[in-house]
Amino acid sequence: MLAGCANPFATAQVDPNSPVAAEVEQMASVRRPFPTFADIPPVPTDQRPVAEWGRQVAQLKTAGAQLERATADNTWTLQGTAAFAARARTQAGPTIDTTSTTPATEAFARQLRERATPPPPPR
């Protein structure tokens, strides 16, 4: 019963008002040879075998699990940070003395400190 409703082998009708109607009719009327099994390209030989894909996936999953275990919470600590900081300071060179020797700068800093005193507590 359902076979009478739709026929996939029937020629579809083209709307004659369509701007591409003439081109569709022309292309539909051209007779071309159908492809044959000989037209199917050969399987590439420079690709990895199917079984190798599975092995590579298994290795990737194993490496991912090892990485997750190695970087899980509480699995590592920082050590030797004092030596690292000392080496970095040495490589950075001498520090610059930032203490001011200018009286005007000292007066300005003192004035800012006086203004920065907290207000009295509320009554």
VENMOGI-V545050 format. One line per field, one symbol per residue. phi: phi as a letter, one per 40 degrees, with the letter a starting at -180 (. if undefined). psi: psi as a letter, one per 20 degrees, with the letter a starting at -180 (. if undefined). burial: b if it has 24 or more other ideal C-beta (glycine too) atoms within 12 Angstrom, else e. A space follows every 10 residues. Layout:
BEGIN
phi: ???
psi: ???
burial: ???
END
This chain:
BEGIN
phi: .ccccbbccc cccbcccccb dccccccccc cbcccbcccc ccccccbccd ccdccccccc cccccccccc bcdgbabcbg cccccccccc ccgccccccc bcdccccccc cccccccccc ccc
psi: ghhigpoiiq pqppoiiqij gghggghhip pqqqqrhiip qqpqijqqqg hhggghgggg hghghggggh jrqkiqrpqk hghggghghg hhaqqpojpq jphhghgggg ghhhhjqqrq qq.
burial: eeeeeeeeee eeeeeeeeee eeeeeeeeee eeeeeeeeee eeeeeeeeee eeeeeeeeee eeeeeeeeee eeeeeeeeee eeeeeeeeee eeeeeeeeee eeeeeeeeee eeeeeeeeee eee
END
